[in-house]
Amino acid sequence: MSVVVIGAGLGGLRTAEALRRHGCPDPITMVGAESHAPYDRPPLTKAVLRGTVDDTTLPADLAELGVDLRTGRRATGLDTARRRVRLDDGTELGYESLVLATGAVPRTLPAFAGLDGVHVVRTIDDALRLRTAVERSRRLVVVGGGFVGCEVAASARLLGAEVDLVEVLPAPLARVLGPIGSQLVTDLLVEQGVHVRGNTGVAEVTGDGAVAGLRLQDGTELATTEVVLGLGVVPDLDWLAGSGVETGDGIVCDAVGRTTAPDVWAVGDAAAWHHPLAGRRVRLEHWTNVVDQAAVVGRAVATGEADEPADVPYFWSDVFDTKIQALGFVDPADDVHVASPGGRTVLVYSRSGRLTALVGFSAARHVMRLRSAVADRAPVEEVLALLAA
Ligand SMILES: Cc1cc2nc3c(=O)[nH]c(=O)nc-3n(C[C@H](O)[C@H](O)[C@H](O)COP(=O)(O)OP(=O)(O)OC[C@H]3O[C@@H](n4cnc5c(N)ncnc54)[C@H](O)[C@@H]3O)c2cc1C
């Protein structure tokens, strides 16, 4: 048997490790479009951008694992009938099992196309380039107030830059956390001097060959030579067209990572697994989710046995010194209650009186012990009483 893993990021590496852990004796070939060995992305907008870390390579001995890593190579076509993957150098790889772990790529805006000074942050190269640019210019405009945008704004501020954050919704993270959570994050940013500009978007980009400034829809003019687009990510799956691997918002998978093609599996940001707690397919972009899914798929391919992964999604984000941690499916349309255990803030989300999610602000101790309450959809009054005790 031979296993081919497409994508040499967190999901690809963790899958290879799980394959070996579960006794897979067969050759594993891992193909990665980047020139780097697998590395970690969460530090890119945190320690790397703040200048305290330059290298986030994930600790792993690929030779010891018996993984043939092909970096700087992209998969460009898949023939599931012949069980072959085509690479961008024209070569083909045969497989008996194939794991797709290709992540996602940042969205951009046509108005910024081809201009110098426009950044996204998905790769270590992006992060190092942005850090150099911000250290030089001491000025940054972040367009888009999702987690990446907020973390970039905070880290650039810590580098001493003057930072504007532009968000088309009323405030950063409004779409993710709802108004109460997004106000808390806005306060964190504003207290540290980030100029948060909500309810407005980019009307015009000025500059010839390089960004010189932005005019916002509310008429504000912002001079800057450096802009970060934090507009979310989408999986790049065009190369799978016609292969029999069904895609939509991500690669369509069952609850253990099987795609619609035989012996083809998918994990991580690229994959939309059926999620038992949600009762539908969801594509998550969380570090822990990738690790959990890779463990399931590695074992399934190695042994033929598969268990559904942990049922409560978890993610974290660092904005300045505040660690935001979320358990469950956070839906801004749910009821939101504010609890203050031990002087920390925990947002408690509920629907029809049942707990759906928790978001803590530097409140790890209070949030993490309630994982089973989220899984069981505990009565929200009980959860609020626990947090008040
Ligand atoms: C800046 C940043 C900060 C983050 N912070 C947090 C955080 O604080 N908390 C949290 O929970 N999560 C965070 N995440 C999310 C987390 O890092 C991702 O969920 C995780 O990296 C996804 O792993 P993956 O293996 O699915 O994809 P990736 O890590 O993106 O790896 C996919 C790899 O596949 C390669 N590839 C793509 N297409 C092909 C192809 N056709 N052929 C070959 N190779 C290909 C890509 O180049 C890439 O190297 C962050 C992500 C980013 C970018």
The ligand as a MOL file (V3000), in Angstrom:
LIG
                    3D

  0  0  0     0  0            999 V3000
M  V30 BEGIN CTAB
M  V30 COUNTS 53 58 0 0 0
M  V30 BEGIN ATOM
M  V30 1 C -2.0740 33.6200 10.7070 0
M  V30 2 C -2.8810 32.5050 11.2940 0
M  V30 3 C -3.1500 32.4820 12.6550 0
M  V30 4 C -3.9070 31.4460 13.2030 0
M  V30 5 N -4.1790 31.4610 14.5340 0
M  V30 6 C -4.9440 30.4840 15.0650 0
M  V30 7 C -5.2670 30.4990 16.4510 0
M  V30 8 O -4.8510 31.3880 17.1940 0
M  V30 9 N -6.0570 29.5130 16.9350 0
M  V30 10 C -6.5490 28.5020 16.1460 0
M  V30 11 O -7.2890 27.6330 16.6340 0
M  V30 12 N -6.2360 28.4530 14.8160 0
M  V30 13 C -5.4560 29.4230 14.2750 0
M  V30 14 N -5.1470 29.3920 12.9390 0
M  V30 15 C -5.6950 28.3100 12.1090 0
M  V30 16 C -4.7750 27.0970 11.9980 0
M  V30 17 O -3.4420 27.4660 11.8900 0
M  V30 18 C -5.2340 26.3190 10.7750 0
M  V30 19 O -6.5000 25.7910 11.1020 0
M  V30 20 C -4.2700 25.2160 10.3560 0
M  V30 21 O -3.0150 25.7260 10.0090 0
M  V30 22 C -4.8370 24.4750 9.1530 0
M  V30 23 O -4.0110 23.3900 8.8670 0
M  V30 24 P -4.1270 22.6510 7.4560 0
M  V30 25 O -3.0890 21.5800 7.4740 0
M  V30 26 O -5.5300 22.3120 7.1820 0
M  V30 27 O -3.7380 23.7580 6.3770 0
M  V30 28 P -2.4200 24.6070 6.2220 0
M  V30 29 O -1.7250 24.7770 7.5240 0
M  V30 30 O -2.8260 25.8390 5.4770 0
M  V30 31 O -1.4940 23.7170 5.2780 0
M  V30 32 C -1.8770 23.4090 3.9660 0
M  V30 33 C -0.6400 23.3260 3.1030 0
M  V30 34 O -1.0180 22.7410 1.8570 0
M  V30 35 C -0.3850 23.4360 0.8010 0
M  V30 36 N -1.1570 23.2340 -0.4270 0
M  V30 37 C -2.3210 23.8250 -0.7890 0
M  V30 38 N -2.7290 23.3630 -1.9930 0
M  V30 39 C -1.8050 22.4570 -2.3980 0
M  V30 40 C -1.6760 21.6410 -3.5580 0
M  V30 41 N -2.5930 21.6530 -4.5370 0
M  V30 42 N -0.5830 20.8470 -3.6660 0
M  V30 43 C 0.3520 20.8120 -2.6590 0
M  V30 44 N 0.2660 21.5660 -1.5310 0
M  V30 45 C -0.8010 22.3710 -1.4070 0
M  V30 46 C -0.3740 24.8660 1.2820 0
M  V30 47 O 0.5880 25.6190 0.5760 0
M  V30 48 C -0.0530 24.6880 2.7690 0
M  V30 49 O 1.3280 24.6890 2.9790 0
M  V30 50 C -4.3890 30.4100 12.3680 0
M  V30 51 C -4.1050 30.4290 10.9940 0
M  V30 52 C -3.3620 31.4680 10.4620 0
M  V30 53 C -3.0740 31.4990 8.9880 0
M  V30 END ATOM
M  V30 BEGIN BOND
M  V30 1 1 1 2
M  V30 2 1 2 3
M  V30 3 2 2 52
M  V30 4 2 3 4
M  V30 5 1 4 5
M  V30 6 1 4 50
M  V30 7 2 5 6
M  V30 8 1 6 7
M  V30 9 1 6 13
M  V30 10 2 7 8
M  V30 11 1 7 9
M  V30 12 1 9 10
M  V30 13 2 10 11
M  V30 14 1 10 12
M  V30 15 2 12 13
M  V30 16 1 13 14
M  V30 17 1 14 15
M  V30 18 1 14 50
M  V30 19 1 15 16
M  V30 20 1 16 17
M  V30 21 1 16 18
M  V30 22 1 18 19
M  V30 23 1 18 20
M  V30 24 1 20 21
M  V30 25 1 20 22
M  V30 26 1 22 23
M  V30 27 1 23 24
M  V30 28 2 24 25
M  V30 29 1 24 26
M  V30 30 1 24 27
M  V30 31 1 27 28
M  V30 32 2 28 29
M  V30 33 1 28 30
M  V30 34 1 28 31
M  V30 35 1 31 32
M  V30 36 1 32 33
M  V30 37 1 33 34
M  V30 38 1 33 48
M  V30 39 1 34 35
M  V30 40 1 35 36
M  V30 41 1 35 46
M  V30 42 1 36 37
M  V30 43 1 36 45
M  V30 44 2 37 38
M  V30 45 1 38 39
M  V30 46 1 39 40
M  V30 47 2 39 45
M  V30 48 1 40 41
M  V30 49 2 40 42
M  V30 50 1 42 43
M  V30 51 2 43 44
M  V30 52 1 44 45
M  V30 53 1 46 47
M  V30 54 1 46 48
M  V30 55 1 48 49
M  V30 56 2 50 51
M  V30 57 1 51 52
M  V30 58 1 52 53
M  V30 END BOND
M  V30 END CTAB
M  END
